[in-house]
Amino acid sequence: MLCAASRSAVLDKSDVGMHIGSPVKLSNKGRYAVRALFDIAYFNEGQPTQAKDIAERQGIPPRFLEQIFQDLKRAGIVGSKRGPQGGYSLAGEAYAIRLGDVIRALEGPLLLSEGTEKDEGGVVRVTEAVFRDLSQRVEACFDAVTLADICAQAERMGLPRVQTESYSYVI
């Protein structure tokens, strides 16, 4: 997966002390965002869901989740509604929200290299071209998966949809 050591989501962790064999992975921010959006799409069919409920179900720190939702709101991926029946909802249909859009909204472009090395005899130019191509392929993989795909996977795996209790008041 991907790791964002900086705002540009560079997949090269050499500047943060990566050990040989260490995995490159998606940041907590990106993983939490996908889990939160899946929660809204799967358990509430895209309808308003309170952040505290998502945080509790998904084990995400509530303050961090609020920050993530603010970024997603600015990117037009979620909307919000105030009040007792409010919360965060998907700004579009689950089939139209791609994981690539979510990750780019939070971390910027997915890059395997920043392309800032000096070119010694054309070698860097060649390897940077390969890394650019690979970066595009990684982005295409993320863009190929939507929230609807994740919901379908959950159904295939037998994940039950949590039924929220609805109360009926009669006077």
C-alpha positions as CSV (number, residue, x, y, z in Angstrom):
1,M,0.0,0.0,0.0
2,L,1.0,3.6,0.3
3,C,2.7,5.7,3.0
4,A,2.5,9.5,3.1
5,A,5.7,10.8,4.7
6,S,4.9,14.2,3.4
7,R,1.9,16.1,1.9
8,S,2.9,14.7,-1.6
9,A,2.4,11.1,-0.5
10,V,5.8,10.0,-1.7
11,L,6.4,6.2,-1.6
12,D,10.1,6.6,-0.9
13,K,10.7,6.5,2.9
14,S,14.5,6.7,2.7
15,D,14.4,10.1,4.4
16,V,12.6,8.8,7.4
17,G,14.9,5.9,8.2
18,M,13.3,3.0,6.3
19,H,14.9,-0.3,7.0
20,I,15.5,-2.9,4.2
21,G,12.4,-5.0,3.9
22,S,10.1,-2.5,5.6
23,P,6.7,-2.3,4.0
24,V,5.4,0.8,2.3
25,K,1.8,1.4,3.4
26,L,-1.1,3.7,3.3
27,S,-1.0,6.3,6.1
28,N,-3.5,6.1,9.1
29,K,-5.2,9.1,7.7
30,G,-5.9,7.4,4.4
31,R,-6.9,4.1,5.9
32,Y,-9.2,5.8,8.5
33,A,-10.9,7.9,5.7
34,V,-11.6,4.8,3.7
35,R,-13.0,3.0,6.7
36,A,-15.2,6.0,7.7
37,L,-16.6,6.4,4.1
38,F,-17.2,2.6,3.9
39,D,-19.1,2.9,7.2
40,I,-21.4,5.6,5.9
41,A,-21.9,3.8,2.6
42,Y,-22.5,0.3,4.0
43,F,-24.2,0.8,7.4
44,N,-26.2,4.0,6.5
45,E,-26.5,3.7,2.7
46,G,-24.7,7.0,2.3
47,Q,-27.1,8.9,4.6
48,P,-26.1,11.2,7.4
49,T,-24.0,9.5,10.1
50,Q,-22.6,11.1,13.2
51,A,-18.9,11.1,13.4
52,K,-19.0,9.8,17.0
53,D,-20.8,6.7,15.9
54,I,-18.4,6.0,13.1
55,A,-15.4,6.6,15.4
56,E,-16.9,4.1,17.9
57,R,-17.7,1.4,15.3
58,Q,-14.4,1.8,13.5
59,G,-12.0,2.4,16.4
60,I,-10.9,5.8,15.0
61,P,-9.9,8.6,17.4
62,P,-12.9,11.0,17.2
63,R,-10.8,14.3,16.9
64,F,-8.7,12.8,14.1
65,L,-11.9,11.6,12.3
66,E,-13.3,15.1,12.5
67,Q,-10.1,16.5,10.8
68,I,-10.4,13.8,8.1
69,F,-14.0,14.7,7.5
70,Q,-13.1,18.4,7.1
71,D,-10.6,17.5,4.4
72,L,-13.1,15.2,2.7
73,K,-15.8,17.9,2.9
74,R,-13.4,20.5,1.3
75,A,-12.8,18.0,-1.5
76,G,-16.5,17.5,-2.1
77,I,-16.5,13.8,-1.1
78,V,-18.8,14.2,1.9
79,G,-21.4,16.7,3.0
80,S,-22.6,17.5,6.5
81,K,-25.8,18.4,8.2
82,R,-26.2,19.8,11.7
83,G,-28.7,18.7,14.2
84,P,-29.9,15.5,15.9
85,Q,-30.6,13.8,12.5
86,G,-27.4,15.2,11.1
87,G,-23.9,14.0,10.5
88,Y,-21.7,13.3,7.5
89,S,-23.1,11.8,4.3
90,L,-21.6,10.9,1.0
91,A,-21.7,13.8,-1.5
92,G,-22.3,11.4,-4.3
93,E,-23.2,7.8,-5.0
94,A,-20.9,5.1,-3.6
95,Y,-20.2,3.8,-7.1
96,A,-18.8,7.2,-8.1
97,I,-16.4,7.7,-5.1
98,R,-13.1,6.2,-6.0
99,L,-10.4,5.4,-3.5
100,G,-7.9,7.3,-5.5
101,D,-10.0,10.5,-5.1
102,V,-10.1,9.9,-1.3
103,I,-6.4,9.4,-1.0
104,R,-5.5,12.4,-3.3
105,A,-7.9,14.6,-1.3
106,L,-6.1,13.8,1.9
107,E,-2.5,13.3,0.8
108,G,-2.0,14.7,-2.7
109,P,-0.8,12.7,-5.7
110,L,0.5,9.1,-5.2
111,L,4.2,9.2,-6.2
112,L,6.9,6.6,-6.1
113,S,9.6,9.3,-6.5
114,E,9.8,13.1,-6.3
115,G,12.1,13.3,-9.3
116,T,14.5,15.8,-7.7
117,E,17.7,13.8,-8.1
118,K,20.6,15.0,-10.3
119,D,20.8,13.1,-13.6
120,E,24.1,11.3,-13.9
121,G,24.6,10.2,-17.5
122,G,20.9,9.7,-18.2
123,V,20.3,6.9,-15.7
124,V,18.1,9.0,-13.4
125,R,16.1,10.2,-16.3
126,V,15.4,6.5,-17.3
127,T,14.6,5.4,-13.8
128,E,12.4,8.4,-13.1
129,A,10.4,7.6,-16.2
130,V,9.9,4.1,-14.9
131,F,8.8,5.5,-11.5
132,R,6.4,7.9,-13.1
133,D,4.8,5.1,-15.1
134,L,4.6,3.0,-11.9
135,S,3.0,5.9,-10.0
136,Q,0.4,6.2,-12.7
137,R,-0.3,2.5,-12.5
138,V,-0.7,2.7,-8.7
139,E,-3.1,5.6,-9.0
140,A,-5.1,3.7,-11.7
141,C,-5.4,0.7,-9.2
142,F,-6.8,3.1,-6.5
143,D,-9.1,4.7,-9.1
144,A,-10.4,1.3,-10.1
145,V,-11.9,0.7,-6.7
146,T,-15.0,2.5,-5.5
147,L,-16.9,2.5,-2.2
148,A,-19.6,0.4,-3.9
149,D,-16.9,-2.2,-4.6
150,I,-15.9,-2.3,-1.0
151,C,-19.6,-2.6,0.0
152,A,-20.0,-5.5,-2.4
153,Q,-16.9,-7.2,-0.9
154,A,-18.4,-6.8,2.6
155,E,-21.6,-8.5,1.4
156,R,-19.6,-11.3,-0.2
157,M,-17.7,-11.8,3.1
158,G,-21.0,-11.9,5.0
159,L,-20.5,-8.7,7.0
160,P,-23.9,-7.9,8.6
161,R,-25.3,-4.5,8.2
162,V,-25.8,-2.9,11.6
163,Q,-29.5,-2.1,12.1
164,T,-29.9,1.2,13.9
165,E,-32.7,1.2,16.3
166,S,-35.5,3.6,15.4
167,Y,-37.9,4.7,18.0
168,S,-41.5,5.4,17.5
169,Y,-43.1,7.9,19.9
170,V,-46.9,7.7,20.4
171,I,-48.8,10.0,22.7
